[in-house]
Amino acid sequence: MVPTDSIGADLGLPDIAMLTFFVSLHTVASIMQQIHTIVAFKDVKTKEWENIAANVGSPELNITGGATGLDRVLFYIREWLLLISFSECLGLC
């Protein structure tokens, strides 16, 4: 028998399923970003350099590291999913 005052003792299947879903989606987005970078490395890095040169001093460069296009979208999706997962973990504990 699990004590009721232990951390996470009352976790239900929907909570675990939701957390698993967001973590899995985050992992898939990371893999997609890595594959895109590997396949089109030269183009990705050229576009990043051009973005950095064109937007010197932009605060967004500190966050995204110069990513543009698909890489920027995948970056923000990953960050959003990480935030959702972290919030869910805080809510479960």
Sequence and secondary structure as in RCSB ss.txt:
>XXXX:A:sequence
MVPTDSIGADLGLPDIAMLTFFVSLHTVASIMQQIHTIVAFKDVKTKEWENIAANVGSPELNITGGATGLDRVLF
YIREWLLLISFSECLGLC
>XXXX:A:secstr
   TTSTTTT  HHHHHHHHHHHHHHHHHHHHHHHHHHHTHHHHHHHHHHHHHHTTT HHHHHHTT  HHHHHHH
HHHHHHHHHHHHHHHHH 
